[in-house]
Amino acid sequence: MLDLLIIGGGPVGIATALEAKKNNLNYIVIEKGTLVNSIYNFPTYMRFFSTSEKLEIDNIPFTSINPKPTRSEGLEYYRKIASGNQLKINLFEKVETVEKVEDYYQIQTSKGNYSAKNITIATGFYGIPNLINVPGEDLPKVTHYYKDPHYYYGQKTIVIGASNSAADAALEIYRKGGEVTMVVRGEDIGERVKYWVRPDIKNRIDEGSIQAYFNANVIEIRENEVDIKLKNEEVITLENDRVVALTGYRPNYSFLRNLGIRISEDATKVPEYNPETMETNQKGIYLAGVICAGEETHNLLIENSLIHAKKIVADIVKKSS
């Protein structure tokens, strides 16, 4: 019988495991992919929003040669924490069902079965992209994840979106020899785009290096073309080789609802939890990390989510004492 089963091996899941170990809890982490799977799937040259000291777990030093640490430095840091502290983490194992049995939970995964008094869900939001739901979105030329600009060299590439990821992708692809067109639903590049990236992307658009259509939507994707509709209802057909649809991601709401966790009915879709303990309306099930924010993912980053680990473990220890 586990005291705590942690679903998700990202930074906050790792922090929760470390806190559980420090408090002598019997725990395990179940992660469907590799360690810090979301960060691994970030663009190759991604830099964090935060400085390294704000990302530190339990005061374990995060050393970086850059003002903003890189993806590769982050991967190195989290590997060292996991291995240096011999954390119990099962990788490439997916949780399939969770069932309440008396005063504990029975968890079935792709590789086994577990019994746990408490569960922490720290699955983030990067696993499920927001689809644009247009004909052709399922073509092989379309991706909702961006990794590296080399693939797009010499390609007519449409980047859908105006977020940080869309701006980064558009700039990198352009600078590595791709022909970039941005299709943006709003009237400008997003206000939350990193302060050192936003003027760069706007300048490239203003000078014509990157073509941009604002107040526009993609309405159909074909093998060699894409149709977009402008605000005045005009439809324009663009020659196209690749589509990078960076329209955001969302938490796994169906998984939360299947556990009986209530989710707000307004646009924020924030799940119900006690901010003091992180426990949901389901006794013994806790939330940690950005999944707590629902659709308001900009409100939670790694740096202000790590405190969730201490809150959760403190509540479990208090209940068991």
N, C-alpha and C positions, 0 to 999 in steps of 0.2 A: 504494500500500500504506500503510494507516494504522498508526501505532504503537499507537493505542488508539481503540476505538469504545466510547462510553459510552451505555448504554441507560437513559434516564430523565433528564429535565431538571428535577428537583427541586433543593432546596438542596444535597444531597450530590453530585448529578450536576454541578451548576454548580461546586461547590468542586473536584471532580475535573478538570473542564475547565480551570479557572483554574490549577490546579497543573500540568497537562499543558502548558499554554501557557508557563508560567514555565520549564519544563524543555525547551522547544523540541521537544516531541513533536508529531508529526502526528496530530491527533485530530479527532473530530467527536462531537457529542451527537445522538442520535436520540430524539425525544420524541413519543409518540402523540397528545398533546393540546397544550394551550398551555403556556407557560413556567410552572414550578412548578404543574402541573395540579392536584395534590391540594389545595394551599393555595387555589387559585382556587375549587375546589368545596367548600371549607369553608363553614360558615354565614357569612352576610354580616357579622355583628357579632362573630365569633369573636376571642378574644384568645389569644395564645400562652401556654403554661405558663411559658416562660423570659423573663427580662429581655433587653432588646435586645442588651446587650454579649455575652451568652452565645451569641447567634445569629450573631454577626459572622463573615464568611468572610474569612480571610487578613488580619485586622485592618482591614478596610474598615469605617469607622464606620457603625453602624446607629442613626440618630437617631429617637427616638420621644418624643412628648409625654406618653406614658402609662407607668406603672410596668411594665405588660405590653403589648407592642406589639400592634396590631390587625392583622387580616388585610390590610386595605388598605395599611397601612404596610409589611407584609411584601412584598406584591406590588410596591410601589414600589421597595423595597430590591433585590429580586432582578432587576427590570428594569434598574435602574441598573448593577448589576454586569455583567449580560450585555451591555448596550449599551456601557458605558464601557470594557470590556475587549475588545470586539469578539469575543466568544466564538463559536465555530462551533457553532451549534445549529440543527438542522432540526426544525421544529415540525409537528405534525399529520402525522407520518410513523410508521407502525407497523412494528416488526420482525416479520417473518413466519416466517423460517427462519434457522437458523444451522447451518452445516456445516463440519466440520473437514476441511481440505485440507492434507496434509503438515504443515508447521509454522506454518500460519496458519488463519484462519477466513474463510469466505465467508458474508456476511450479505445476505439478501434482505429488502427492506422493501416497503411499499406504493407506494414511489415510485422505487426503484432498487436497485442492488447495490453492495456494498462488500467490500473485502478488508482484514482487520486482523490484526495479530500478536497483539493482546490485546483482551479485551472486559471492560468493567466493567458489572455489572448493578446499577443503582440505582433500581429500579422501585417501591420502597416496598411498601405493602400495601393502599392505599386503593381500588384498582381493582376488587376482587372482594368483594362483601358476603357475609357469612355468612347464608344463607337459613334460614328457620325451617321450610320444607318442610311447609306446611299447605295445604289446599284454599283457593283464593281469593287466594293470595299474589301471583298474576300479575294481579290486577285493577288497573285504572288508579288506583284510590284509594290504592294501597299504594306507598310509596317507601322505599328504604333509604338515602336521602340527605336531609338537611334543609338548607334554604338560608335561608329568610326566614319570619318569623311571620305576615306580612300575609295570606298565602294561606289561613291557617287561621282567620281571623277569623270568628266565628259558626258554626264547625264543631265537631261532636263528634269530637274527635281522640284516638285511642289512640296513646300512645308506648310502644313495646316496648323494654325495656332499662333499665339503671340505671347506665350509664357516664357519663362527662363529656358526651358528645354528647347522650345521652338527657335528662340533667338540664337542660342548657342549653336544649334544644328545648322541654321541658315548661314551663320557667319563661317563656321568651319567648312561646310561644303563649298561655299563660294571661294574661300581662300585655298582650297585644295583642287580647284579646277572644275567644280560643278556649276551648272547654270541654274540659279535659284530663283524661284517665284514663291512668295508668301501669300497665303490666302487667310485673311483675318476677319473673323466675325464682327469684331468691334471696329471702332473708328481710329484706333491707334495701337501701338505696341503697349503691352500691359504695364501698368504703373509699378507692379511688384517685381519687374525684371531687375536683376542685379544692377546696382548703380554704376558699375564700371562697364556693363554690357549694353545698357539701354541707349546711351548716346552713340555707341559704335554702330549698332544695328540701324538706328534712325539715320545716321550719316550715310551709311551704305545705300539705304533706300533713297535718300534725297539725291545722291549723286548718280543713281541709276545702276549701280553695280548689282543690286538685288531689286528685282521687280516686286512690288507689293500691291495687292488689291484689298482695300479695307471695306468694311460693311459688305462683305461678300461671303458666300458659302459655296462649297463644292456640292454639286447636285448629282453628278454621275462620273464614274471612273471607267475608262475603257483601256484597252491594251496599249494604245499609243496616243490617247487624248484624255483630257479631263474637261468637263463642263462646269463652269462656275456661274452663279447668279449674283448680280450686283444689286445694290439697294434700289435702283430704279427699275428692277425686274429684267434688265438686259441680261441675256445669257451669252457668255463668251466661251469659245472652245480653244483650249491651249494644247499645243503639242507637248507630250509628256512621256518620260521613261520611268520615273520613280515618284512615289508619293510617301511622304513621311508625315503621318497624321498624329501630331503631338497635342491632343485635345484633352489631356488630363487622365487621371485614374481615379478609382473609387474603392472604398473598402468592400469586403465581401459581406454585404448586408444579409444575403440569404442565409449564410452560416450563422450570423448573429441571431437572426429571427428564429432559426431552427432550434437555437438554444433557449429561446424564450426571452431574449433580451429586447426590451422595448426600445424603439427608435422614434425620435421626434417626427411628427408628420409634416413639419414645415420644410422649407427648402434646405435647411442645414443638415437634416438627417443625423443629428447627433444622438448617439446611443445613450441610454440612461445609466449613470454610474454616480457613486458618491465621490466627490472630488477629494475628500479627506482620506479615503481608504482605497479608492479606485474599484470598489466592489460594485457590480451591477445589481439590477433588481433580482437576479438569480443568485441565491446565497452560494458563496464559494467560487463564483466566476468573476474574475477581475479583468479589466482592460488596461493596457499600457501602451504608451506611444501615440503615434499620430492617428491610430484608429479611433481614438477618443473624440476626434474633431469632426467626424462625419465628412460632410462636403467642405467644411472650412479648414482644409488641410494646411493653409498658410499660417494658421494660428499655432501649430505645434511643429517644432523641429526637434532634432536629436537633443540639442542643448537644454531645452526646457521640458523634455519628456523623461530624462533620466531619473528625476525625482520620483517618478511613479514606482520604480523598483523598490525604493525604501518604504514607501507608503504601503505597498502591497504586502511585503514581507513582515513589516511591523504589525499589520492587522492580523495576519495569519498566526504570528507568534503570540500575540495578545489573546487570540481566541483559544489557542491550545494550552495556555498557561493556567 
